[in-house]
């Protein structure tokens, strides 16, 4: 069997596994909703927070799936480290429904432990995304079709979101100064993402112009 076909089979199985885990995590996020009505509470008060957490988590898991799909779509092959990074990412994604339950059960507590666990889990997920893409794009060069500025921009996007959730975790610990510092770092990273994307678009336009001149 040709080596290309072997790599394609490894790639296809990894994609199938990833989609399955993401689908299960999205479904179980709804199963973890068990709102408990307290005396005097309206229906809106009972369901508002659980539904808000559910839709936020569904959105965040969906964004992680989109970013992971984008990574795999630009790789011409997968190797062992990419597979391991994906498995670690999937293990964290599968735990998101548990983190949702912890957050909801802690909503009436005086501590912010639920928010801390939730923020740290999402921070770890985006760190895994960044590690996987950084290794594939810059160490193993498995995505040669992605322009260098755009590859850096995608890496900073993942790190920016990780820093945002790190700031949320610090804020839940009442470390407000560190939380503010992390927020400022994240804002700076976000501006760099926009700058890198502009450079990538300029390179795309130059490539199109060169292709047009060759055709002429």
C-alpha positions, 0 to 999 in steps of 0.5 A, a space after each residue: 500500500 502506498 504511503 500516501 494512502 496510509 497517511 490518508 487513512 490515519 487522517 480520516 480516522 482522526 477526523 471521524 474520532 474528532 467529529 464524534 467526540 465533539 458531537 457527543 460533548 455538544 449533546 451531553 451539554 444539554 443533558 447536564 441542565 437540571 434547574 432547581 426552582 427555589 421558592 418564589 422564583 419565576 420560570 425565567 429566573 429558574 432557567 435563565 442561567 442554565 440556558 445561558 451557560 448551555 448556549 455559551 458552552 455550545 457556542 464555545 465547543 462549536 468554535 473549538 470544532 471549527 478551529 480544529 477542523 480548520 487545522 486538519 483541513 490544511 494539513 497534508 498529513 498527520 503524525 504521532 504528535 499531532 494525533 496525541 495533541 488531538 487526543 488531549 484536546 478531545 479529552 478536555 472537550 469531552 469533559 466540558 459537560 462536567 465543567 458545565 455541571 460544576 458551574 451550575 451547581 456552584 451558582 448559589 455558592 459564595 465561592 467562585 470555584 465553579 467559574 474557576 474550573 470552567 475558565 481553566 478548562 476552556 483555557 486548557 482547551 485553547 492552549 491545546 489548540 495552539 500547541 497542536 497548530 504551532 507544532 504542525 505549522 512551525 515545527 513540522 511544516 505540515 501546512 505549507 499552503 498557509 501563508 506564514 503571517 496567517 499561520 501566526 495569526 491563527 496561533 495568536 487567535 487561539 492564544 488570545 482566547 486562552 489568555 481571555 479565559 486565564 483572565 476570567 480565572 484570575 478574576 474569580 480568584 479576586 486577583 484583579 490586577 493580574 486579571 487586568 494585566 492578562 486582559 491587556 495582553 490579550 487585547 495586544 495579541 488581538 491587534 496583532 492578529 488583525 495586523 497579521 491577517 492584513 499581511 496575509 491578504 496582501 500576500 494573497 493579492 500579490 499571488 493573484 496578480 502574479 498568476 494573472 500576469 503569467 496567464 496573460 
